[in-house]
Amino acid sequence: MITGLSRPHCDHTQAWQLLRQHRDGQFAGFDLRRAFQHEPARFETHSQQAPHVFADLSKNLVDEHARSLLLELARECMLERHRDLMFAGAPVNNTEGRAVKHWLLRVPRGASADPDAAEVHETLDAMLDCAASVRADEAITDVVNIGIGGSDLGPQMAVAALEAFAIPGKRFHFVSNVDGHELAAVLRTLRPASTLFLIASKTFTTLETMTNARSARAWFEAEGGRDVARHFVALTTNTQAAAEFGIRTTFGFRDWVGGRYSMWSSIGLPIAIAIGPENFRALLAGAHAMDRHFATAPLAANLPVRLGLLDIWNRNFLGQPSRSIAPYHSALRRLPAYLQQLEMESNGKRVDAQGRPLSVQTSPVLWGEPGTNGQHAYFQMLHQGTDTVPVEFIAVRQAAHGLPGHHAQLLANALAQAQALMQGRPDAGGHRDFPGNRPSSFFILDRLDPASLGAFIAMQEHRVFTSGSIWGIDSFDQWGVELGKVLAQDIVPRLATGEVQGLDASTAGLLARLR
Ligand SMILES: O=P(O)(O)OC[C@H]1O[C@H](O)[C@H](O)[C@@H](O)[C@@H]1O
């Protein structure tokens, strides 16, 4: 139960029933092409400027009436109250009894009365001082982040996205997998004296990360590395475990930062080393601007809310099982993977926050690749397959390179794909027929810089909050990752002994072949 807030199940509201009736009645047979003909202001009404991000939602299979019923749904589900509780520091992560305050990491100094605000700024200052000294240290040429999930995807995504701002002369590596091939391939390229290892783990117990950290330290010592304390830094809430590992420099954060919401905390150190303290503060400022927008803009003009409600419409009323992410910028190559964790780990739940089964579907499957690559691979299915998949195009107005011709081609392709999905092209049926009427959203950033990236990612976080809130689930736990971890620990010794007793026949048969 969310601190005194009792909310109805979304499908028990009046708005839900009206949305259903609308879908089956007046909305049935909706056609985007006709909608644009009949609504001269459709682009304006279905688009939204938010801090650093412009979003055109007009090419979605949605009409004005559905939009106003979705806003009604948000009211009936007490979305604003729930949002305000998060920003008030209430334990909205109720299954873990924790507050959800990643937004506090982005609040400017002195602008919050939250009791943890002072500590946030103390840690941020110390972490950015560390980033500055690593940047100034020419002896360090390689920074290796060892972490997984939220301790990997955010920093990896952001370091790639902001490569145009990265310090020259330093290389950044991200090792996440327990598969030794990954670490071994990175270590082959390194020398201990010029390497800084960042051991990033909220819990400092994650098997993959601890295995890689131990192997990295063993390699460091075996290769003649001296001064582990200087070459290993920990980013964690578990400072004691980091000290026991032998690490002297640790930057902490609190348990009210979820792993997939942690790139703004000390987990962001690799980003800060890459882009510098000032740019890291700009990243936080961009995210904070979006936080304020989410916290204060009326629901009808609130971009994360509009996106989250559209997600509900697409998933629960139009039955769309997935969403394709198409960033038309190669620096956003890790964005789909980052958003997969954000959406699917947050909202991939089948019970409500009180543990009661839900009777509605939740998280869609997210997938994607940068454009234009995806066009030459799976866009066939988007244009002519049997399923309707909303596509999210992300375009950046200004390029960060000077090669002539490329950027216009890139932008033209993004626009043309969205256009083609919607317009289609009739043919005499058969193979060359494009049915059209296929949905997409289109995001524009002016430049891919720290502030716009921060705002864009915060927008995604709050959009996930919005749909999770309507579904009534706890978007901030992840119990579903536990079972496999436990079973793996039962299997490890069996791989050595061959003992299969108690295993199902398939697992036993596979284990025998893998030994
Ligand atoms: O940062 P850590 O504690 O090492 O956790 C790393 C990751 O692993 C867990 O299994 C969770 O699924 C993720 O939410 C988390 O980000």
The ligand as an ORCA input file, in Angstrom:
! r2SCAN-3c Opt
* xyz 0 1
  O      24.405     -2.680     -9.243
  P      24.243     -4.089     -8.820
  O      23.822     -4.226     -7.390
  O      25.482     -4.890     -9.121
  O      23.068     -4.712     -9.670
  C      23.158     -4.837    -11.043
  C      21.842     -5.245    -11.665
  O      21.545     -6.580    -11.337
  C      20.318     -6.968    -10.765
  O      20.139     -8.331    -10.988
  C      19.101     -6.188    -11.224
  O      18.333     -6.920    -12.126
  C      19.415     -4.855    -11.839
  O      18.370     -3.976    -11.557
  C      20.716     -4.286    -11.350
  O      20.940     -3.047    -11.974
*
